[in-house]
Amino acid sequence: MSLVGWGFELYLKKVDRWLRRTAAGAGEVQHRLLRRIVGQAAGTWFGRKHDFASIRDHADFAQSVPIANYAARQDLYDRTFDGEPNVLWPGRIRYFARTSGTTAGMKMIPITRGMRRNQVQAGIAVLACCGRAEKGLMSRIMDGKILFLAGAQPPLPAGHGAYAGSLTSIALGWVPWPISTRYEPGRELAVIGDFEKQVRQIADRVIHRDVRFFGHMPTWTWILFEQMCAAAHVPEDGGVTKIWPNLEVFVYGGMNFAPLRPSIDRFFRPDRRPRYYQVYPATEGFIAIQPNDGVEAMELLVANEIFYEFVPLEEWGKPGAPRLMVDEVEPDVPYVMVLSTSWGLWAYDLGDIVRFASVHPPEIVFAGRHEHFMNSFGEHMIEQEVARAVAAAAEATGSRVMAFTAAPRYPGPGHRAGAIQVLVEFAEAPEGGAGAFAAQIDRILQSINRNYMSRRRGDLGMTCAEVVPVPPGTFYAWMKSRGKLGGQHKVPPCANDRRYADSVLESVAASAGPAADGRGGRGEETP
């Protein structure tokens, strides 16, 4: 154990005590944070328009500032990006995080000192939470390398004295000592714009590094692992354990990991798999961290420059819908999460749905995005339920899933009722074929979603779920054709229309692959 590792572990214990203390007093911590950021922004254009000077508490704020997404306030973000000072936050903003948005195309999120604090403190908090698992764990990790793969958009001049790039590439310059001395793969490789070239070069480099802590998006991890095994001339099954025998922690975020986990697990020896920790990062801010391996809930970061509001999903979009603080929520209720930050996001609709697994301390479960839902036939289904069903079906049928997306299959010729159709790319085919996989999906969905169960009764409202297997490499090629390889991009798990499913099937048809006609397996036959 090195002296640096020992000292850093002591520091992380201090951070962990701070995390626990702020979580225990989450309500008051959030009240103070709201008063501070509102006071700081009172003299901005937005602050004057919404009379920030008269806001004393959350009730005043909720009455003064309406909820809005990026598109609704794009003119204000554009003014900020064009160099106008004091629009949403004091001063002139020089750096912006570029991210693609579902509703507003390309989004430019302002980066201020507050955003930097949010990212740096969250990164340290991740290590502190991982350190809870075992005394000496972080000391051992600091004796090796920390590999984190960032978005490959370095900050480039964007006019008006501004710079724009992916948040993760910008944040590479914020990595504090001593983590910076252990960081891989280095800035030069981290910001290569060509994803495929980047993966090849990183694989060649890191097979010679003693990586003990790894962070990446699961969607793309298997591609890196395949490249590493090929470069090191080892078999893929258990291959990463041979390359990184001291790997102890795998941090991931941005998606439901359960359906893809078997495809990642195979690269490790069963007795040497790392601890998995989920984090909740967004370009708009770092939100939560999973405090314990094997527990789905994530600890909400309540003292990290973000003020949270929660709107019950069933009330979303209704006039006068309640906007609750963290000390007013109830467990197991789906909420749309709204953010206000010290970088000029005000009552910002992030688009995410969460549930509280615990209120004291506040721990959340990501339940999907409110534009990623399915309700074409009254099923009221969110992405978390679809992902859970796919993961359970894979386990029940002994299959491995690489990627999937779900969509409604509407009534039409040969189909007297609608159904949920799931396009699945298998790394290992299910026992019993697509029909057996579909039957398991249908069974799980009926057990966890009462609306779906009622629509399925007697096959009157909906028929059994359908599964369409697509050829290997389909989703990779589809994402590449959309310019969404690597970084934080991920396959949409579901939609309330067929925009994604039909686009995928069209790409399959164009390459003359199997399943091009959209026919797949059903769990049962109906007349």
C-alpha positions, -999 to 999 in steps of 0.1 A, spaced: 0 0 0 15 33 -11 15 64 12 -5 83 -14 -32 55 -14 -33 54 23 -37 92 26 -63 93 -2 -84 67 16 -84 87 48 -96 117 27 -124 97 11 -136 86 46 -140 123 54 -159 128 22 -181 99 30 -190 114 64 -200 146 46 -222 127 22 -240 109 50 -244 141 70 -259 161 41 -282 131 31 -295 130 67 -305 167 65 -315 167 28 -345 190 32 -327 218 49 -296 214 27 -318 218 -4 -336 249 11 -302 266 17 -290 257 -17 -321 271 -34 -318 304 -15 -281 307 -24 -284 301 -61 -315 323 -64 -297 351 -46 -266 347 -68 -287 350 -100 -311 378 -88 -294 404 -110 -295 384 -142 -320 389 -170 -339 358 -159 -337 367 -122 -352 401 -128 -379 388 -151 -390 363 -125 -384 386 -95 -358 364 -78 -352 393 -53 -386 386 -37 -382 347 -35 -379 335 1 -387 298 -1 -396 270 -24 -433 280 -26 -422 315 -39 -399 299 -64 -425 274 -77 -450 303 -82 -425 325 -100 -406 301 -122 -425 278 -146 -411 244 -155 -396 243 -190 -374 221 -211 -344 233 -232 -365 239 -263 -389 262 -244 -359 285 -234 -336 279 -263 -336 317 -271 -320 323 -237 -294 296 -241 -286 310 -276 -282 345 -262 -258 330 -236 -239 311 -262 -236 342 -284 -217 359 -257 -244 380 -239 -235 382 -202 -259 379 -172 -287 361 -191 -293 330 -169 -262 332 -147 -239 361 -137 -211 369 -160 -201 358 -195 -201 320 -201 -170 308 -221 -175 270 -221 -205 249 -231 -212 212 -230 -226 200 -263 -252 173 -262 -278 160 -286 -313 165 -273 -345 145 -281 -368 176 -282 -344 204 -291 -317 190 -314 -282 200 -303 -282 215 -268 -255 238 -254 -254 236 -216 -235 265 -199 -204 255 -178 -197 277 -148 -176 273 -117 -207 257 -101 -208 231 -129 -171 224 -123 -177 219 -86 -206 196 -93 -185 173 -115 -154 173 -94 -173 167 -61 -193 140 -77 -163 122 -91 -147 122 -56 -180 111 -41 -181 81 -65 -147 69 -51 -159 76 -15 -190 54 -20 -170 26 -36 -147 28 -6 -176 18 17 -174 -18 4 -141 -28 20 -114 -12 41 -83 -8 19 -102 -10 -14 -94 25 -25 -58 22 -14 -54 -8 -36 -70 10 -65 -47 39 -62 -18 16 -65 -29 9 -101 -47 27 -129 -81 43 -132 -95 40 -167 -124 63 -177 -136 67 -212 -150 101 -221 -170 115 -249 -147 122 -279 -157 159 -285 -128 181 -273 -137 217 -266 -133 237 -299 -138 274 -307 -174 280 -314 -174 317 -321 -180 348 -298 -150 336 -277 -169 305 -266 -157 268 -267 -180 238 -270 -174 201 -266 -186 170 -247 -188 176 -210 -166 145 -202 -139 157 -225 -139 192 -210 -139 176 -175 -106 158 -182 -89 191 -173 -106 191 -139 -93 157 -127 -77 165 -93 -45 151 -79 -37 123 -71 -63 108 -94 -47 126 -123 -15 106 -118 -35 74 -122 -58 83 -150 -59 64 -183 -60 65 -213 -46 100 -213 -61 131 -229 -47 125 -264 -65 92 -268 -96 102 -248 -106 129 -273 -101 111 -306 -131 120 -327 -133 88 -346 -149 62 -322 -137 31 -340 -101 44 -342 -103 55 -306 -113 21 -294 -85 4 -313 -59 27 -300 -72 26 -264 -73 -12 -265 -37 -14 -276 -26 9 -248 -46 -4 -218 -38 -41 -222 -4 -31 -208 -18 -11 -179 -27 -24 -144 -63 -11 -145 -81 -15 -112 -110 10 -116 -130 12 -149 -158 35 -159 -177 34 -192 -211 32 -209 -222 -5 -210 -235 -1 -246 -199 3 -259 -179 -16 -233 -182 -50 -250 -166 -34 -281 -136 -23 -261 -133 -56 -244 -134 -75 -277 -107 -53 -291 -86 -58 -260 -89 -96 -261 -79 -96 -298 -49 -73 -292 -38 -94 -262 -44 -127 -281 -66 -141 -253 -101 -158 -256 -130 -134 -249 -145 -157 -222 -126 -146 -191 -102 -126 -212 -104 -92 -194 -96 -110 -161 -64 -122 -177 -55 -87 -190 -66 -68 -158 -63 -94 -130 -65 -66 -103 -97 -49 -117 -120 -43 -86 -146 -17 -96 -167 -12 -128 -187 21 -127 -214 26 -153 -243 49 -159 -269 63 -183 -289 31 -189 -305 0 -174 -276 -25 -171 -295 -57 -163 -302 -68 -199 -266 -63 -210 -248 -75 -179 -245 -112 -191 -227 -100 -222 -202 -81 -201 -199 -107 -174 -185 -133 -198 -153 -113 -202 -145 -120 -165 -138 -152 -146 -169 -159 -124 -148 -157 -93 -131 -125 -103 -159 -102 -115 -155 -66 -103 -180 -48 -81 -205 -29 -103 -216 6 -93 -242 27 -111 -239 64 -113 -264 90 -126 -246 115 -147 -262 138 -172 -247 167 -193 -270 189 -173 -254 178 -140 -242 148 -119 -272 136 -99 -267 104 -79 -244 75 -70 -251 39 -61 -237 35 -26 -236 -3 -24 -227 -30 -49 -258 -51 -57 -283 -25 -45 -302 -8 -74 -309 25 -56 -286 55 -59 -279 81 -33 -291 116 -44 -264 142 -42 -283 169 -23 -254 193 -16 -238 194 -50 -251 226 -68 -284 212 -79 -318 220 -64 -343 192 -72 -381 193 -76 -403 162 -82 -436 162 -101 -458 131 -98 -458 114 -132 -496 111 -131 -499 149 -126 -472 158 -152 -484 184 -177 -516 193 -157 -521 229 -145 -511 234 -109 -493 200 -107 -475 197 -74 -437 205 -73 -423 186 -44 -390 190 -26 -369 161 -16 -383 160 19 -419 159 6 -418 129 -17 -431 94 -11 -414 61 -18 -423 40 -49 -441 68 -67 -429 78 -102 -418 114 -104 -405 136 -132 -373 152 -120 -368 190 -124 -335 208 -119 -323 243 -109 -285 248 -109 -257 272 -104 -250 272 -141 -283 287 -152 -308 259 -155 -340 270 -139 -369 246 -132 -354 226 -160 -373 195 -173 -345 169 -176 -369 144 -191 -362 117 -165 -385 97 -143 -373 84 -109 -387 65 -80 -376 69 -44 -365 36 -29 -358 54 3 -368 89 15 -345 91 46 -318 92 32 -330 101 -3 -322 72 -26 -336 70 -61 -341 45 -89 -339 57 -125 -372 46 -141 -367 60 -177 -374 91 -197 -409 105 -200 -406 105 -238 -394 68 -236 -427 53 -227 -454 31 -243 -491 38 -241 -505 32 -276 -531 7 -262 -535 20 -226 -506 0 -212 -489 30 -195 -455 13 -196 -421 30 -188 -387 20 -201 -376 5 -168 -404 -21 -171 -394 -30 -206 -357 -34 -196 -366 -55 -166 -387 -78 -187 -360 -82 -213 -334 -90 -186 -357 -116 -170 -365 -132 -204 -328 -135 -212 -321 -152 -178 -351 -176 -182 -341 -186 -218 -303 -188 -213 -297 -161 -239 -275 -130 -240 -288 -97 -253 -265 -71 -270 -292 -44 -276 -329 -40 -280 -357 -15 -287 -394 -18 -282 -423 -3 -301 -461 -7 -305 -472 -31 -332 -505 -17 -344 -536 -36 -354 -538 -43 -391 -541 -70 -417 -536 -103 -399 -535 -85 -365 -569 -78 -349 -553 -62 -318 -521 -44 -310 -490 -57 -292 -456 -47 -279 -429 -56 -304 -393 -59 -292 -364 -59 -317 -335 -79 -301 -299 -85 -311 -288 -117 -294 -252 -126 -287 -265 -160 -277 -299 -172 -290 -327 -181 -265 -336 -217 -258 -369 -222 -275 -364 -194 -300 -379 -160 -302 -413 -173 -292 -401 -185 -259 -383 -152 -253 -415 -133 -262 -436 -155 -238 -412 -146 -209 -414 -109 -217 -452 -111 -218 -453 -129 -185 -430 -105 -167 -448 -74 -181 -481 -88 -169 -467 -94 -134 -453 -58 -130 -477 -37 -149 -514 -39 -140 -525 -19 -170 -507 -43 -194 -522 -72 -176 -557 -58 -180 -552 -51 -217 -539 -87 -222 -569 -103 -205 -586 -125 -231 -563 -111 -259 -590 -84 -263 -570 -52 -259 -535 -65 -268 -521 -98 -279 -489 -115 -266 -456 -96 -269 -436 -102 -301 -399 -105 -305 -380 -98 -338 -344 -111 -337 -321 -89 -358 -287 -99 -371 -255 -94 -351 -241 -59 -356 -275 -44 -365 -277 -18 -337 -240 -9 -340 -245 -2 -377 -278 17 -371 -262 39 -344 -232 45 -366 -255 56 -395 -271 82 -371 -237 95 -360 -242 82 -325 -213 59 -318 -196 60 -284 -198 86 -256 -231 89 -239 -251 77 -269 -273 47 -263 -300 27 -281 -334 40 -272 -351 12 -252 -386 20 -263 -408 46 -279 -446 53 -281 -444 51 -319 -424 32 -345 -398 58 -354 -369 37 -339 -382 2 -347 -390 10 -383 -357 27 -388 -338 -3 -375 -359 -27 -397 -352 -5 -427 -315 -8 -420 -318 -46 -418 -338 -47 -450 -312 -25 -468 -285 -50 -459 -308 -79 -469 -305 -95 -435 -329 -119 -418 -360 -106 -401 -362 -78 -426 -399 -81 -428 -405 -75 -391 -418 -110 -384 -407 -126 -352 -417 -149 -325 -448 -147 -304 -453 -163 -270 -486 -178 -281 -508 -180 -311 -541 -163 -313 -568 -168 -339 
